[in-house]
């Protein structure tokens, strides 16, 4: 009796101490956070903390698992087999609500007797952007209402990690891929704090774009999970509302759904058929209120996930069947003009003259709340599509690409000997490039290619990436050059766009004469061009280059990408 009683006193003291470590308006620094979680890991066998890999800062990225199997290998195997939720915190370290929310959830769970019955495997990355966490201050989030101190948006390389899941410039992204594929989560949550307009809601969410999902999973997410979460959170006095992505300057013009490209955490998770969410609490609401809202959303997701394990597992396996049957890969999604409407709780606004500029300025009036029906654009349409090939063959020299495919669990075979293969080669005919770097890249857009039938000499070591595997959507999204987040668009193949050899006009003149004599059709085309274009007629270089380009001296592999297409009918 006495022992039990003493133990009870001890645990109460401990819990009290854990709560009082940080005031309501404080979020722990990275060292404080990890010291605290290490303590929990040491004191509770049900809480497992793993250093999963490096960050760019140098310190490790950790994973905390609840309801695992208390052994790293067995825990990851359990996560893959059973229903698992992965929560990613502080990808933007200035938005730390998820860190505090997960700590409160853990404290409550310990207080409640550490029950694992009716609990999925819960894994959370305490703070993903380690470099951002270590770059701590009080002022980088100028519009945000607390906490007192917080980290910075960029990582140690000043990258936005929430744009880095495909190009993987950071070591963080490699560690994330390792975590993600060790767990294969069914549900994924990325926690954030909003930017943008003012309105009444504390708690908003972004869910995966429905059009990018397998239909059954889309139905489960949009017609069952979100309505259930909305209703449960209503009981806790939270209005769960879609993220206020504005069409115009203020919400009255309408809001639109978010295009969750694979570069984002949520879009990445959607490639692997996770039900994925971004939680966006509103920046102008006080930190303790935002933390409570994030906590309650996470808690409701956990409870819904537990009650719907069968449907989730079933729809995820149906999704795999669905993708297998798709003959086309759709991409370059654009917002459709199709308009729905939604009831919105906002604040009246006006445009009084600014005391600084003397020009009209936008001002929201928090003392004048309203409820209005506003336009809601929530449908996307794919602008482009291609046939899904049987496989891609990637040149062994594309080490960066092959490394990323491997890191994302993509299976490939390596050619054992040099082989001559007839397939499709893809030539870039046009593209645009931004003039200032975006996330460390000169990102390409409006990519146009032509696929030519070719007999290509492959070398031992080139890799064959088949499409009949679980990572199919990752492969198609990265190796289809025109797709939004392809490795071509992120500059992984730029070197293939440059001509390496030229000619000297004074030498080539005589050779060009011989070429024209041997190819009357070419001479005819040359004469036509001279007759129709003054510019061409007056340029020696243009005319010689035209002949050069149509001769065997020209590099016929110019603009041909090192990723080849093995069609499905082979
Ligand atoms: Zn954010």
Boltz pocket constraint, residues with backbone or C-beta under 6 A from the ligand:
constraints:
  - pocket:
      binder: B
      contacts: [[A, 92], [A, 95], [A, 191], [A, 192], [A, 193]]
      max_distance: 6.0
